[in-house]
């Protein structure tokens, strides 16, 4: 189950900041340069100090309107191109389904990149400069040349919005990984649409403020963004650990536990346990069972629409998409003594079966 609301909220809360840190500089510098030229030409064409002052005030209003319109066009172009990318990623994922283990390693890699990028932004050590994602130099030169030479205030931001696909931020890359794992073109497109739409309000407001305030807030903004990216990197790595079935993760440390003993049936030949799947957890999330005995899990849902519906047991490569309301059966073959982790497809909600 692809959680579009979670993708939207991720974009709304942290994605906009992360994307603006990577992509906002070209847009704001382009807008500022174009508007500055327009104002200079307008003022130069007027005679008299009073006339210049009047036109300067009027040009200030024009500048505000142009900045807002240009940012809006940039965001619409970005929304269109990332929706298309989501469609393509979903299509690729449908042809090459990623296993929970592969998704786990992918999440770990993305998380490590985000941690390194955040530490680079905080200037912790020169070694972290290698964690900066840079497009090929010819693309960078082309973008800057276009932004500098374009005579149309709106062609440039639209074109730059399309080209942001070549410089995705760390948060966007994580959502792109989810779109790939969705395994369906429409789901991938909707996931990227929801995330990109969520980034737009924060992106718009901050980009607009930057055109007004220049670089006065830049240092504080970059520090805040670095901290948020750092936190999101930890979350991504935590999800990766859960998808890999790791017994150690942040989620396991902070999640409340509820335990249940599996009931033996059929003359001790098998065991059955019922798990209530909720929007934010599995209950119980710790199950004690006898080693060497097969288990039947009864997964019960009641109006569940989060990624908890995508029930996964990474070690056994079991993945089930549960109904929003209903019961699904998962059969687990006999296991040796030890722990078996189950989780949602995003690694957010977890539990374990302890075989004794």
Secondary structure, 3 states (H helix, E strand, C coil): CCCHHHHHHHHHHHHHHHHHHHHHHHHHHHHHHHHHHHHHHHHHCCCCHHHHHHHHHHHHHHHHHHHHHHHHHHHHHHHHHHHHHHHHHHHHHHHCCCCHHHHHHHHHHHHHHHHHHHHHHCCCCHHHHHHCCCCCHHHHHHHHHHHHHCCCHHHHHHHHHHHHHHCCCHHHHHHHHHHHHHCCHHHHHHHHHHHHHHHHHHHHHHHHHHHHHCCCCHHHHHHHHHHHHHHHHHHHHHHHHHHCCCCCCHHHHHCCCCEEECEEECCCCEEEEEEEECCCCEECCEEEECCCCEEEEEEEECCCCCHHHEEEEHHHCEEEECCCCEEEEEEECCCCCEEEEEEECCCCCEEEEEEC
